[in-house]
Amino acid sequence: RDYTAAETVVGTGPFTLEEYREKQRLVFKRNPRYFEAGKPYLDGVEVYINPDVAAQLAALRTGAVDALLGTTGQGLPHFQAGEARSIPGVTVVKNLVFQTSENVIGRLDTKPWSDVRVRRAVALAIDREAYRQAVFPEGAEPFAGPIPIASPYAIPLDKLGAAARYYRQDLPAARALLAEAGYPHGFPTKLYTTSGYGPEYVSRTELLKDLLSKIGIEASIVTQEYPVWISRTYKGTFDGMAHIPAWTLGDEDEWLATYTPGDTRNQIHVNDPGLTDLVGRARGAPDEATRARLVGQFVRTFHDQMFRVFLPQPVVLSAVSAV
């Protein structure tokens, strides 16, 4: 059976899929049986697939499309926002998506990442404001993790307490932590990345390499093809460090579950009985208040131990034309 055919799609959304052309377009029509009376307001929507940003903006300028929507973290590139604003009648809209931000990881079952002092030193090496200005000039939050900042359970930087200091660059403190951990002159390491997310992603890895060098961590970038990246590094089979992309999952429990033994997404190989206990208790919480308290405890523990070094989370940009 052809499961890309429109008639195989099952759902209860406001639109029905009428046509799908692979790597070209999707055509949706208003669902007359939609459960909310009077909705949707549109008779239909056509979605065009074009990875070329210049071509997308040209289509917006000529009126071939009405909007460039950023819905899964892949919105209008920040450096193209000015060009989009130059198009008459176009508004650039900023929003947050339900995902965690890019991050730097190592394996918790191997040195040096097994030492919390090294993880905290890496966090202290990141100049988040300079990173934001260089990479996300339209705006970014300092971090998003281990659950999305859009989550009602998320804890913002100003409420994080003592762990907040790890999200402010402090090179002397970072070097002191490395020295305390037995690396007074830093150390060499591999820093894995992939070309599968585009050249901008690799450029961000290069920026991370430069920031790490300021505390004596000399990273050699290993750029993998996407199939190798997914089958090995993304699954937790690597040595050294890795630059991990943003994650988009579902309920907060999905993110918490990735830090439990046996979960296939536990790429950092964390095996912390305290975290595992919190995940189990949060799942069985008798009420919302109890769940919020337990998830909050998980989040605070995570930031204190810095299991991942989360990077700034950009606002996602959409460009919308006045119709």
SULRAJO-V575032 format. One record per pair of residues at least 12 apart in sequence whose ideal C-beta (glycine too) atoms are under 7 Angstrom apart, sorted by the first residue. I is the first residue (numbers start at 0). J is the second residue. D is the distance in whole Angstrom. If there is no record, write none. Layout:
i:I j:J d:D
i:I j:J d:D
This chain:
i:3 j:19 d:6
i:3 j:21 d:6
i:5 j:17 d:6
i:5 j:18 d:6
i:5 j:19 d:6
i:11 j:34 d:7
i:12 j:30 d:7
i:13 j:30 d:6
i:13 j:33 d:5
i:13 j:38 d:6
i:13 j:39 d:4
i:14 j:27 d:4
i:14 j:28 d:6
i:14 j:29 d:6
i:14 j:30 d:6
i:14 j:39 d:7
i:14 j:44 d:6
i:15 j:27 d:7
i:15 j:28 d:6
i:15 j:30 d:5
i:22 j:48 d:6
i:23 j:48 d:6
i:24 j:45 d:6
i:24 j:46 d:6
i:24 j:47 d:5
i:24 j:48 d:6
i:25 j:46 d:4
i:26 j:45 d:5
i:27 j:43 d:6
i:27 j:44 d:5
i:28 j:43 d:5
i:29 j:41 d:7
i:29 j:42 d:5
i:29 j:43 d:6
i:47 j:64 d:6
i:52 j:76 d:6
i:52 j:79 d:6
i:55 j:67 d:5
i:56 j:79 d:7
i:56 j:82 d:6
i:56 j:83 d:6
i:59 j:86 d:6
i:59 j:89 d:6
i:59 j:318 d:6
i:59 j:320 d:6
i:60 j:86 d:5
i:65 j:320 d:5
i:65 j:322 d:6
i:66 j:317 d:6
i:66 j:318 d:7
i:66 j:319 d:5
i:66 j:320 d:6
i:67 j:317 d:6
i:67 j:318 d:4
i:68 j:317 d:5
i:69 j:315 d:4
i:69 j:316 d:5
i:69 j:317 d:5
i:71 j:96 d:7
i:71 j:247 d:6
i:72 j:96 d:5
i:72 j:98 d:5
i:72 j:245 d:5
i:72 j:247 d:6
i:72 j:315 d:6
i:74 j:315 d:4
i:74 j:316 d:4
i:74 j:317 d:6
i:75 j:316 d:4
i:75 j:317 d:7
i:75 j:318 d:5
i:77 j:135 d:5
i:77 j:136 d:5
i:77 j:137 d:4
i:77 j:313 d:7
i:77 j:316 d:7
i:78 j:136 d:7
i:80 j:137 d:5
i:80 j:316 d:6
i:83 j:318 d:4
i:88 j:320 d:5
i:88 j:321 d:4
i:89 j:318 d:5
i:89 j:319 d:7
i:89 j:320 d:5
i:90 j:319 d:5
i:91 j:316 d:6
i:91 j:318 d:5
i:92 j:317 d:5
i:92 j:319 d:6
i:93 j:137 d:7
i:93 j:138 d:6
i:93 j:314 d:4
i:93 j:316 d:6
i:94 j:314 d:7
i:94 j:315 d:6
i:95 j:148 d:7
i:95 j:149 d:5
i:95 j:314 d:6
i:95 j:315 d:7
i:96 j:315 d:5
i:97 j:147 d:5
i:97 j:149 d:5
i:97 j:247 d:7
i:98 j:143 d:7
i:98 j:147 d:6
i:98 j:245 d:5
i:98 j:246 d:6
i:98 j:247 d:4
i:99 j:143 d:5
i:99 j:144 d:4
i:99 j:145 d:7
i:99 j:146 d:7
i:99 j:147 d:6
i:99 j:245 d:6
i:99 j:246 d:5
i:99 j:254 d:7
i:99 j:309 d:7
i:100 j:142 d:6
i:100 j:143 d:4
i:100 j:144 d:6
i:100 j:245 d:6
i:100 j:309 d:5
i:100 j:310 d:5
i:100 j:311 d:7
i:100 j:312 d:4
i:101 j:242 d:7
i:101 j:243 d:6
i:101 j:244 d:6
i:101 j:245 d:6
i:101 j:310 d:5
i:102 j:144 d:6
i:102 j:243 d:5
i:102 j:307 d:4
i:102 j:308 d:6
i:102 j:309 d:5
i:102 j:310 d:6
i:103 j:121 d:6
i:103 j:207 d:6
i:103 j:240 d:6
i:103 j:242 d:6
i:103 j:308 d:4
i:104 j:240 d:7
i:104 j:241 d:5
i:104 j:243 d:5
i:104 j:266 d:7
i:104 j:267 d:5
i:104 j:307 d:5
i:105 j:239 d:7
i:105 j:240 d:5
i:106 j:235 d:7
i:106 j:267 d:6
i:106 j:268 d:5
i:107 j:267 d:5
i:107 j:268 d:5
i:107 j:269 d:5
i:107 j:306 d:7
i:108 j:268 d:4
i:111 j:180 d:7
i:111 j:182 d:7
i:111 j:186 d:6
i:114 j:180 d:5
i:115 j:304 d:6
i:115 j:305 d:7
i:116 j:176 d:4
i:116 j:179 d:6
i:116 j:180 d:4
i:117 j:177 d:7
i:117 j:180 d:5
i:118 j:305 d:4
i:118 j:308 d:7
i:119 j:165 d:5
i:119 j:176 d:6
i:119 j:305 d:5
i:120 j:173 d:4
i:120 j:176 d:4
i:120 j:177 d:5
i:120 j:214 d:6
i:121 j:211 d:7
i:121 j:308 d:5
i:122 j:165 d:4
i:122 j:166 d:7
i:122 j:305 d:5
i:122 j:308 d:5
i:123 j:165 d:6
i:123 j:168 d:6
i:123 j:169 d:5
i:123 j:172 d:5
i:123 j:173 d:4
i:124 j:168 d:7
i:124 j:170 d:7
i:124 j:173 d:5
i:124 j:210 d:5
i:124 j:211 d:6
i:124 j:213 d:6
i:124 j:214 d:5
i:125 j:168 d:6
i:125 j:210 d:6
i:125 j:308 d:7
i:125 j:310 d:7
i:126 j:168 d:4
i:126 j:210 d:6
i:127 j:141 d:5
i:127 j:166 d:6
i:127 j:168 d:7
i:127 j:311 d:5
i:130 j:206 d:7
i:130 j:310 d:7
i:130 j:311 d:6
i:131 j:311 d:5
i:133 j:206 d:7
i:134 j:203 d:6
i:135 j:311 d:6
i:135 j:313 d:4
i:137 j:314 d:6
i:137 j:316 d:6
i:138 j:313 d:7
i:138 j:314 d:5
i:139 j:311 d:4
i:139 j:312 d:6
i:139 j:313 d:4
i:139 j:314 d:7
i:140 j:311 d:6
i:140 j:312 d:5
i:141 j:156 d:5
i:141 j:166 d:5
i:141 j:311 d:6
i:142 j:166 d:6
i:142 j:309 d:4
i:142 j:310 d:7
i:142 j:311 d:7
i:142 j:312 d:6
i:143 j:309 d:6
i:143 j:312 d:4
i:144 j:307 d:6
i:144 j:309 d:4
i:145 j:254 d:6
i:145 j:298 d:6
i:145 j:301 d:5
i:145 j:307 d:7
i:146 j:251 d:5
i:146 j:254 d:5
i:146 j:298 d:7
i:148 j:312 d:6
i:150 j:251 d:6
i:152 j:251 d:6
i:152 j:291 d:6
i:152 j:294 d:4
i:152 j:295 d:6
i:152 j:298 d:7
i:154 j:295 d:6
i:154 j:298 d:5
i:154 j:299 d:7
i:159 j:302 d:6
i:162 j:299 d:7
i:162 j:302 d:4
i:162 j:303 d:5
i:165 j:305 d:6
i:170 j:213 d:6
i:170 j:214 d:6
i:173 j:214 d:4
i:174 j:214 d:5
i:174 j:215 d:7
i:177 j:214 d:6
i:177 j:215 d:7
i:184 j:215 d:6
i:185 j:214 d:6
i:185 j:215 d:2
i:185 j:216 d:5
i:185 j:217 d:7
i:186 j:216 d:6
i:187 j:217 d:5
i:187 j:219 d:7
i:188 j:216 d:6
i:188 j:218 d:5
i:188 j:239 d:4
i:188 j:240 d:6
i:189 j:219 d:5
i:189 j:221 d:5
i:189 j:238 d:6
i:189 j:239 d:3
i:189 j:240 d:7
i:190 j:204 d:6
i:190 j:207 d:7
i:190 j:208 d:6
i:190 j:218 d:4
i:190 j:219 d:7
i:190 j:220 d:5
i:190 j:221 d:7
i:190 j:239 d:6
i:190 j:240 d:5
i:190 j:242 d:6
i:191 j:221 d:5
i:191 j:223 d:6
i:191 j:232 d:5
i:191 j:237 d:5
i:191 j:239 d:7
i:191 j:241 d:4
i:191 j:242 d:7
i:192 j:204 d:4
i:192 j:220 d:6
i:192 j:222 d:5
i:192 j:242 d:5
i:193 j:222 d:7
i:193 j:223 d:5
i:193 j:225 d:6
i:193 j:228 d:4
i:194 j:222 d:6
i:194 j:224 d:7
i:194 j:225 d:7
i:195 j:225 d:3
i:195 j:228 d:6
i:196 j:244 d:6
i:201 j:222 d:6
i:204 j:220 d:6
i:204 j:242 d:5
i:205 j:220 d:7
i:207 j:242 d:6
i:208 j:220 d:6
i:218 j:240 d:7
i:233 j:266 d:6
i:234 j:266 d:6
i:235 j:265 d:7
i:235 j:266 d:4
i:235 j:267 d:7
i:235 j:268 d:6
i:251 j:294 d:6
i:252 j:282 d:6
i:255 j:278 d:5
i:255 j:281 d:7
i:255 j:297 d:6
i:256 j:278 d:6
i:258 j:274 d:5
i:259 j:275 d:5
i:259 j:278 d:6
i:260 j:275 d:7
i:267 j:306 d:6
i:267 j:307 d:7
i:269 j:306 d:6
i:273 j:300 d:7
i:274 j:297 d:6
i:274 j:300 d:7
i:277 j:293 d:6
i:277 j:296 d:6
i:277 j:297 d:5
i:278 j:297 d:7
i:280 j:293 d:5
i:281 j:293 d:4
i:281 j:294 d:5
i:281 j:297 d:7
